[in-house]
C-alpha cells in the first residue's frame, strides 16, 4: 500500500515538473506551433492544383487447357497474361515509362512520371485502375492514354504472335502425326499379311486339310504404337479446332473498360483534413521543441 502511494506521488511530481518545464519554455512552444501551422496552411492553400485522369482495364482469366500445355508447354506459358500483379509490374516497367516519355512531347523525368501514376487493383472483378495526376490537364490525360495504348497494343501483339506461332506448330505436328499414323498403318497391314502367309505356308507343309480363312492379329507393341499415334493425331486436331474457333480468347485478354478523358476541373483538395494534420503536427512539434530546448539550455547552465 505504501509502495503504491509512493509511485502515485512520484507520478504527480513528474507531471508537475513537466508542467513547470512547459510553462517556463512556453514561448518555444508558441513559436514552433505558429511556424509549423503557418507552413501547413501555406502549403494547403497555395500549392498548384492537380488534374486527374482515370482509365480502367479488365483482365480476362487465364484458363488452363491441358492438351495445349501437354504438347506445347513453352508456348502455352507465353499465352498466359498472368495475375493483376503481373499486369501492374508490366505497366510500371522501364520500357513502357521510356516510351511514354518519348511520345509525351513534354519535359518530364522518370521520377516525376512515377509520382504522377497511381495503379489500384480489384482482384474480385479482375479490374485494374490507372490514375494519373499533373498540374497540366492535357499532360495528365496524355500520360494515361499513352500507358493504356502502349500496354494494350504491345500485349495484344505479343499474344497474337504467340498464337500464330502455336497455330503453325500445331499444323506442323498434325502433318507429322498423320505421316506417323500412315507409316504404322502400313507396318500393321504388312505384319498382318506376313503372319497370315506364314500360317498358310505351315499348313501347306503339313498337308493339312484345314480350311484357313485368315486371322486378324497384330503385334501388341505395334498396336500400342498405332493407338498412341491415333490419340496424338486426334488431340492435335482438337487443339487446332480450339485455336481456330477461339482466336479472340487467346489474343484479346485485355479490355479497356473506361478510357481516360481530359479532366475539366482540378481534383478537390481536402482542406479540412490538411488543416487538422497541420494542427496536429504543430502541437507535436511544439512539445518536442519545448523539451529539447529545456534539455540543451539546462545542460548549458550546468557546463
N, C-alpha and C positions, 0 to 999 in steps of 0.2 A: 504493500500500500504506500509506504514511504517512498519506495522507488518510483512508483507511478507519479506521485506528486512532484518528485524531483525532475522527472522527464518533462512533465507539463510545465513546470517552472522554467526549465531550460528553453523549451519551445517558445514560451512567452518572451523570454529575454532575447532570443534570436529574432523574433518578429519585431520586437521593439527596436532592436539595433538596426534591423533592415529599414524600418520606417524612418529612424533618425538619419540613416545614411541617405535615404531618398529625399527627405526634407532638406538636408544640408546641400545636396547636389541637384536640387530640383530644376535649376536653370539649365543644367546639362540635358535633363530630360525634355524640358520645354523646347530648347533649341533644336535638339535632334528630332523631336516629334514634328516640329514645324517644317524642317528641311525635308524629311522623308515624305511627309504628307504632301507638301507642295510639289515635290518631284513626281510623285504618283499621279497627282491631279493634272500636272502639266503634261505628262505622258498620255494620260487618258484623253484629254480634250484637244491636244494639238497634233497627235500623230496622224499620218496620212491615212485616209480610209482605204480599205481593201475591197476589191471586187472579186466575187467568187463565181466560178463556173463549174457545173457538175455534169457528169455523164455516168451511166451505169451499163455494165456488161453482164450478160447471163452466160454462164459456162455450162455446157452440156456434160452430163455424166459420161465417164468412160466405162463402157460395158465390156466385160471380158468375153471374148469369143474364143473358145478353147481350140477349135480346129486351126484358126489362123495362128494363134500363139504356138501351137504344136509344130506346125510345118515351117513357120517363118517367125521365130521368136524375136530376132533383132529388129526386123521391120515393124512387127506388131507393137513393140515398145515405143517406136517413133510415132505411131498413130495415137498415142495417149497424150492428152494435154496436161494431165496431172491435176493436183489439187488447187484450190483457190490460193493457197500459199505459194505454190509454184508460179501461178499467174502473176501474183504480186511481185515476186522476185524478177520475173521477166520484164514487167512494166518499169521496175526500178533499175534495170540493168544499165550498165555504162553505154552499151551500144545504142539503146533507144534514147537515152539522155543526150548523147552526142548528136544523133540525128535531129532531135527536137531543137537543139541549139543551132544546128546548121540551117534548118529550114525556117527557124523562127524569124530571122531577119532583124533581130534587135540584140543589143549587147546585154547578155545575161550569163553569169558564171554557173558552173555546175553546182556550187554551193547555194547560190540563190535559187536555182531551179529545184533543188532538193527541198528547200524551205517552202517553195510555192506549191508543192504537190503533197496531197494527203490521200491515202488509199485506205478504205474500210471494207471489211468482208462480212458477208452474211452467209454463213455456212449452210443454214437450213434451206435458203432459197437459191443457193449457188449464184449469188449476186455479188459483184464487186463494184464499188462506187469510187470514182475518181473525182476529187475536188481540187481545183487549182485556185490560187489566190494571188492577186497582184494589184498594185495601185493603179495600173492601166487596165481597163476592162477588156480591151482588144487583146492584150498580151495574155491575160488570164484565159480568155476563150481560145486563143491560138495554141497555147501550151496544151490545153485539154484535148482539143481536136487533133493536134499532131500526135499526141500519145496514143489516142484511140485508133486513128488511121494507120499509123505505123505498126502498132502491135497487131491489129486485126489483119492487115494486109500481109505482113510477114508470116504470121502464124498460119493463115489460110493457105498462103503459097507453099509453106513448108509441108503442111498436111496434104495438100494436093499433089505435090511432087512425090511424097512418100506413098500416097495412094496409087499413083501411076506406076511407080516402081514395083509395088506389091502386085498390081494387076499384071504387069509384064512377067514378073517372076512366076505367078500362078499359071499363066498361059504356057510359059516355057516348061514348067514342071508337068502340066497336063499332057503336053506333046510327048515328053519323055516317058511319062507313066503309061500312056497309050502304046508306045513302042514296046515297053516292057511287058504289057499285057499281051500284045500280039506275039512277041517272041516266046513267052512262056506258053501261050496257047498252042503255038506250032510245036513246041517241045512236048507238050502234053499229048497232042494228037499223034506225033511221031512215036511217042512212048507207047501209046495205046495200039498203034499199028504193029509195032515191033513185038509187043508181048503176045498179041493175037497170032502173028506169024510164027512165033516161036512155039506156041502151043500146037498149032496146026502141024508144024514140022515134026514135033514129038509124036503126035497121034499117027502120022503117016509112017514114021519109023517103026512104030509098034503094030502097024497094020490093024489099027483099031477101027471098029465099025461104028464108033460113036459119032452121032451127027453133031458137029460143032457149029454153033451159031455165033460164037464170039463172046468176049467178056468186056465189061466196061470198068477197067481198073487202071488207076493212075497212082504213081508213087506218092506216098504221104508227104514226103519232103517237097516234091514238085507241086503237089496240090496246095500245100501251105503257102508256097511262094506265089502261086497263081491267085489264091484267095487274098493274100496281102496286097498284091498288085491291083486287084479289082477294088479293094477297100480304099487304097490310096487314090486311085483314079476317081472313085465316087466322091471322096472327101474334097478333092481338088475342084471337081465340077460344082459341088455345093458352095465352096468358097468363092469360086468365080461368079456364081449366081448372086451370092450375098453382096459381093463387091459391086457388081453391075447394077443391082436394084437399089442400093443404098449409098450412093456416092456422097450425097449431102451429109449423111450420118457420119461419114469418116472425114470429110473435109470442112464442114461448116459447123464447128463446135462452139463458135463464139457469136453471140447475138448482141448487137448494140440495142439495148432496151431504151435508153434515153440518150439522145445526142446533146452535146454541150451547146449552150447559147451564150451570146454576148450579154453579160449582165448589165442591166439598165441602171440599177441603183447599187450603191456600196453596201457591203454587209453591215448589219446593225451592230454597233458597239454596245456591250453590256456595261453601261456606265455605273449602274448600281453595284454590280459585282466588283468592278475595278476600284470604286471608291472605298468599299468595305475592305478589300485586300490592302489598299494603301493605308487605311486607318489602322488595320491590324499590324502591318509591318512597322508603321510609325511608332506604335506603342511598344512593340517588342524591341525595336532598335533603341528606343528611348531608355528602357530599363537596362539594356546591355551597356549602353554608353555611360549611364549613371554609375554602375558598379565597376566598370573598367576605369573610369575617371577617378573614383574613390580609391581604388586599389593603387593606381600609379601615384596619385597625389599623397596618399598615406605613406607609400614606400619612399617617396622623395623626402618627406619630412623626417623619416627615420634615418635616412642617409645624411 
